[in-house]
Amino acid sequence: MKVPFTWKVTGWFMVGWSAEFPVGEVRPLRYFGEDLVAYRDESGEMHILTGHCRHLGAHIGHGGKVVGDCVECPFHGWRWGPDGRNRKIPGEDRVNRGLRLQVYPVNEQNGCVFMWHHPEGKEPQWEMPDILALFPELGTDPSNYYRPYPEFSRKTEKEPVHPQVVLENGPDSLHFQYVHGATVTPQMLDYSVVDHTWNFLTGWPDARSDDPDKMAMTVHAQMFGLGGSVSAFDGSSTHRLIFATTPVDDECSDMFYSIWWPRNPGDESDVPPPEVRERVERKFLVTVWEDLDIWRYQKYVDRPPLSPKDAKPYLSLREWAKQFYNLPPVDAGTPA
């Protein structure tokens, strides 16, 4: 997908689920065109660093190992700490203080792992919100939900989709009829820009009522930068979800989707029972991939002829998104 803005976006971006990173294991990642190494040290803390050792360039994520809070290169055993500094050179009684691996700050919460990305390596400029603490009026207790991973989580890799295009689905109400087969059209009840967040409230009209203002369900949502959005449902459904998009390079992204589904009364297990799994899979886990069938082949339109119903929130979102681009697009001189 060709877009008139960079793929090297500033913000918090999801890289996986906590269960994918066991204590003592090393894993290679690739995001924003960079090879990375992720590891969970012996105390359980997650770290993400530049992937290639500064000694002779071996990829630490392929065959490296955890030693204490360090990660060790599989080529010559050089160790690197969570601060990116060299901690050990085998056979020598010194370290190389001039070499460092870049450190990518990590936020791990509610079974999800996020990394901070800034194209100039700057520290986080805002906190990643707590997924379940958002919208406290709808409840915040993690024990009220089944675990999101693995039963209610999905990932698709290297899709030709830019994160902003995914978020533009938020204020687009009319596509629900055609893409998802909805029998009613959701209404944008409210939206607001607060610093790095774009917040909105959507209502689903009650088809059984003659009152057009009566909603069967409302959806509270917050976009936490271009990395994704968190939504909480209130009414006929009371689940929460996150949909996150993380650029792999200047052409494609990985996409992550997780649902926190309310536990059945009296059920103390984290694992959802089969009937709940079947319902969530059939009614909720498939819908986002219906959008993906459109995004894969979509051409970005810079000045779309929007419907009056969606124009104001749609353009508000596009204006808000500009703050996350600290670099020009790769081919800035070429018309989009």
C-alpha positions in Angstrom: 0.0 0.0 0.0 1.5 3.3 -1.1 0.8 6.2 1.4 1.9 9.8 1.5 3.5 9.4 4.9 6.3 7.4 6.5 5.9 3.9 7.9 8.4 4.7 10.7 5.8 6.0 13.0 6.3 7.3 16.6 4.4 5.6 19.4 3.6 2.4 21.2 3.3 -0.8 19.1 2.3 -4.3 19.9 4.9 -7.1 19.2 3.2 -10.1 20.7 1.6 -11.7 23.7 3.4 -12.4 27.0 3.0 -16.1 26.7 5.1 -16.1 23.6 8.1 -14.9 25.6 8.9 -17.4 28.3 11.6 -16.7 31.0 15.1 -17.4 29.7 14.2 -17.5 26.0 15.5 -15.3 23.2 13.4 -14.4 20.2 14.2 -12.5 17.0 11.8 -9.7 15.9 11.7 -7.4 12.9 9.8 -4.1 13.0 10.3 -0.7 11.5 12.9 -2.1 9.1 15.1 -3.1 12.0 16.3 -6.6 13.2 15.6 -6.8 17.0 16.1 -9.3 19.8 13.5 -9.8 22.5 14.2 -11.7 25.7 12.7 -12.3 29.1 15.5 -12.3 31.7 15.8 -14.6 34.6 13.8 -12.3 36.9 10.9 -12.2 34.4 11.5 -8.7 32.9 11.0 -8.3 29.1 13.6 -6.5 27.0 13.9 -5.5 23.4 17.3 -4.5 21.9 18.9 -4.0 18.5 19.3 -7.5 17.1 22.8 -7.5 15.8 25.8 -7.9 18.1 28.2 -4.9 17.9 31.2 -7.3 17.8 30.9 -9.0 14.4 27.3 -8.5 13.6 25.7 -11.9 14.5 21.9 -11.8 15.1 21.5 -12.4 18.8 17.9 -13.4 18.4 19.0 -16.6 16.5 20.7 -18.8 19.0 21.4 -16.2 21.7 20.8 -17.1 25.3 19.8 -15.4 28.6 22.3 -15.1 31.4 20.9 -13.2 34.4 19.5 -10.0 33.1 21.8 -10.1 30.0 21.5 -11.6 26.5 24.5 -13.4 25.2 25.6 -13.5 21.5 25.7 -17.0 20.1 28.8 -16.2 18.0 31.5 -15.2 20.5 29.7 -14.9 23.8 29.6 -11.2 24.1 26.9 -10.2 26.7 24.7 -7.2 26.6 22.6 -5.8 29.4 19.0 -4.5 29.3 20.5 -1.0 29.1 22.2 -2.0 25.9 25.7 -1.8 27.4 28.4 -4.4 26.9 28.6 -6.5 30.1 31.2 -9.2 29.2 33.8 -10.0 26.6 35.0 -13.7 27.0 38.7 -14.0 27.7 39.1 -10.4 28.7 38.9 -8.6 32.0 37.3 -5.5 30.5 34.2 -4.5 28.7 33.8 -2.2 25.7 32.2 1.0 27.1 32.0 2.6 23.7 29.6 0.1 22.2 25.9 -0.1 22.9 22.8 -1.7 21.5 19.7 0.5 21.1 17.1 -0.1 23.7 13.4 -0.1 22.9 11.3 0.6 26.0 8.7 -2.2 26.7 5.2 -2.0 28.2 3.8 -5.4 29.2 0.2 -5.6 30.5 -2.9 -7.8 30.4 -1.1 -10.5 28.5 0.2 -8.1 25.7 3.7 -6.8 24.9 4.3 -3.3 23.5 7.5 -1.6 22.4 8.1 2.2 22.0 9.3 3.4 18.7 10.7 6.8 17.8 12.7 7.1 14.5 15.3 9.3 16.3 15.5 7.0 19.3 13.8 9.4 21.8 12.4 8.1 25.1 8.6 7.6 25.4 6.7 10.8 25.2 3.5 9.4 26.7 2.5 6.2 28.7 0.9 3.3 27.0 -2.7 3.1 28.5 -3.8 0.2 30.6 -6.2 -1.7 28.4 -8.6 -2.7 31.2 -8.3 0.6 33.2 -9.7 2.6 30.3 -13.4 3.4 30.7 -13.5 2.7 34.4 -17.3 3.1 34.4 -17.5 -0.2 32.6 -15.3 -2.1 35.1 -11.5 -2.6 35.4 -11.1 -5.9 37.2 -9.0 -8.4 35.1 -10.5 -11.3 37.0 -13.9 -10.5 35.3 -12.6 -11.8 32.0 -11.2 -14.9 30.4 -7.6 -14.8 29.3 -7.3 -13.2 25.8 -4.5 -15.5 24.6 -4.4 -17.9 23.0 -8.2 -18.6 22.5 -9.3 -15.1 21.7 -6.2 -13.7 20.0 -5.2 -13.7 16.3 -2.2 -12.4 14.3 -1.6 -11.9 10.7 1.8 -11.1 9.4 3.3 -8.9 6.7 0.1 -7.4 5.4 0.4 -4.5 2.9 -1.5 -2.2 5.3 -0.4 1.0 7.0 -1.5 1.6 10.6 -3.3 4.9 9.8 -5.5 3.1 7.3 -6.6 0.6 9.9 -7.6 3.4 12.3 -9.6 5.2 9.7 -12.1 2.4 10.0 -13.2 4.0 13.3 -15.1 6.9 12.0 -16.3 5.0 8.9 -19.8 4.0 9.7 -21.2 3.1 6.3 -18.9 0.2 5.6 -20.5 -2.0 8.2 -23.5 -2.8 5.9 -21.3 -3.8 3.0 -18.2 -5.4 4.6 -19.8 -7.0 7.7 -23.4 -7.5 6.5 -24.7 -5.3 9.4 -28.5 -4.8 9.4 -28.2 -1.4 11.2 -25.7 1.4 10.7 -23.7 2.5 13.7 -23.8 6.2 14.7 -20.9 8.3 15.8 -22.3 9.8 19.0 -19.2 11.7 20.1 -15.5 12.0 19.4 -12.6 14.1 20.8 -8.9 14.6 20.4 -6.9 14.6 23.6 -3.1 15.0 23.0 -1.9 11.7 21.5 -5.4 10.0 21.8 -8.4 10.0 19.5 -11.4 9.0 21.4 -14.9 8.1 20.2 -18.3 6.8 21.2 -20.3 4.7 18.7 -23.9 3.6 19.1 -25.7 0.7 17.5 -29.4 1.6 17.1 -31.9 -0.8 18.6 -33.7 -2.3 15.6 -36.6 -3.4 17.8 -37.4 0.2 18.9 -39.1 3.0 17.1 -36.9 5.5 18.9 -33.9 6.3 16.6 -31.9 7.5 19.6 -32.3 4.2 21.5 -29.1 2.2 21.3 -28.8 -1.6 21.7 -25.1 -1.2 22.3 -22.5 1.5 22.7 -18.7 1.1 22.0 -16.2 3.3 23.9 -12.9 3.5 22.0 -9.5 5.1 22.3 -6.8 5.2 19.7 -3.5 5.3 21.7 -1.5 6.8 18.8 -1.3 5.0 15.5 -0.3 1.7 17.1 -3.9 0.7 17.6 -7.2 1.1 19.5 -8.8 -0.3 22.6 -12.6 -0.7 22.7 -15.0 -1.5 25.4 -18.6 -2.7 24.6 -21.6 -1.8 26.7 -25.1 -3.2 26.2 -25.9 -6.4 24.4 -22.2 -7.3 24.7 -19.7 -6.3 27.4 -16.4 -7.4 26.1 -13.2 -5.5 25.4 -10.7 -5.7 22.6 -7.5 -4.4 21.2 -6.6 -4.1 17.5 -3.0 -3.2 16.9 -0.9 -2.7 13.8 2.9 -2.6 13.8 5.0 -1.8 10.7 7.5 -4.5 9.7 9.2 -2.3 7.1 8.2 0.4 4.6 5.7 -1.9 2.8 3.8 -4.1 5.3 2.7 -4.6 8.9 1.9 -7.3 11.4 -1.6 -7.1 12.9 -2.7 -8.2 16.4 -6.2 -8.7 17.7 -7.3 -9.8 21.2 -10.6 -10.0 23.0 -11.3 -10.0 26.8 -14.6 -11.8 27.1 -16.6 -11.7 30.4 -16.5 -14.8 32.5 -19.7 -16.8 33.0 -21.1 -16.3 36.5 -19.4 -18.6 38.9 -16.7 -19.6 36.5 -13.3 -19.1 38.1 -11.2 -20.5 35.3 -9.0 -18.3 33.0 -9.7 -20.7 30.2 -13.0 -20.1 28.3 -15.4 -23.1 28.0 -16.0 -24.5 24.5 -19.4 -22.9 24.0 -18.0 -19.4 24.8 -15.1 -20.0 22.4 -17.4 -21.0 19.6 -19.6 -18.0 20.0 -16.7 -15.5 20.2 -15.0 -17.1 17.2 -18.2 -17.1 15.1 -19.5 -13.6 16.0 -16.4 -11.5 16.8 -13.0 -12.9 15.9 -13.8 -13.1 12.2 -15.1 -9.5 11.6 -11.7 -7.7 11.6 -10.4 -10.0 8.9 -13.3 -9.0 6.7 -11.9 -5.5 6.7 -8.5 -6.9 5.9 -9.9 -8.3 2.6 -10.5 -4.7 1.6 -7.3 -3.2 3.0 -5.0 -5.6 1.2 -6.0 -4.2 -2.2 -7.0 -0.6 -1.2 -5.4 2.5 -2.7 -5.0 5.4 -0.3 -7.1 8.4 -1.4 -5.6 11.7 -0.1 -8.8 13.8 -0.6 -11.8 11.4 -0.5 -15.3 12.6 -1.3 -16.6 11.7 2.1 -20.3 11.3 3.1 -21.6 14.3 5.2 -22.2 11.8 8.0 -18.6 10.7 8.3 -16.6 13.7 7.0 -16.0 15.7 10.2 -14.7 12.8 12.4 -12.8 11.3 9.5 -10.9 14.5 8.7 -10.4 15.1 12.4 -8.6 11.7 12.7 -6.4 12.4 9.7 -5.4 15.8 11.1 -4.7 14.2 14.6 -2.5 11.5 12.9 0.0 14.1 11.6 1.7 14.4 15.0 3.1 10.9 14.8 5.2 11.4 11.7 8.6 12.7 12.6 10.1 11.6 9.2 9.0 12.3 5.6 7.8 9.3 3.5 10.5 7.3 1.8 9.7 8.7 -1.6 8.5 12.1 -0.6 9.3 13.5 -4.0 7.0 11.1 -5.8 3.2 12.0 -6.0 1.1 9.7 -4.0 
